[in-house]
């Protein structure tokens, strides 16, 4: 049974008021459809306006996780050794945000999302994984790019970091286009040939309907091939810039509901995957 995992990176650090408005648009869309979601938030935003974020997410079927303190990349040298300065920075970024989430929301983060995403996540990054394990991180979402750190990301399914010595640390990848790249809000190297079976759109979407048509392909393919889950990479700031009413989300969430695809949070997905014995 395919699950839909709605995940949002809350990371617009330049203007906290804009960030809050953007998150509100996303949250309202989810509330309209009674749809669960997971929000990975940069700690710096909670430092500036923690109560505002808490009030937006209170009482909803929402998970809150860490997106580091200042959108700091967890993986900087693909396949290489991590310099000591990087490990010190990762520790600080994770610990500060962990403390802020506990302070603002009253519970620890549900996991850690790697800013930008990386090809094969943190596989082979043993020192970083060891550090994160020691800090209490058990769920990661860092695998979000194709070969050569390209976009879109393939439909990689969850996996454990057993080969790196952490059989209880779960990776929950992100899929498909990072919507900020799809819409031209940020540049990124594009994979060729296309890693997605349905190819590329002919142009950047100009309307919510055109954007929905891109992600509909992912939902349909995941259901048809009985993938464990599907989860496009999304950002409230970019969604709001494209359409302040977050119309794309209404179309996408409505389609998921109409097709009987259960929507889950990161916490639920980890539970389901563990129980499946995968």
Order of alpha helices (4+ residues) and beta strands (2+ residues): beta-beta-alpha-beta-alpha-beta-alpha-beta-alpha-beta-beta-beta-beta-alpha-alpha-beta-beta-alpha-alpha-beta-alpha
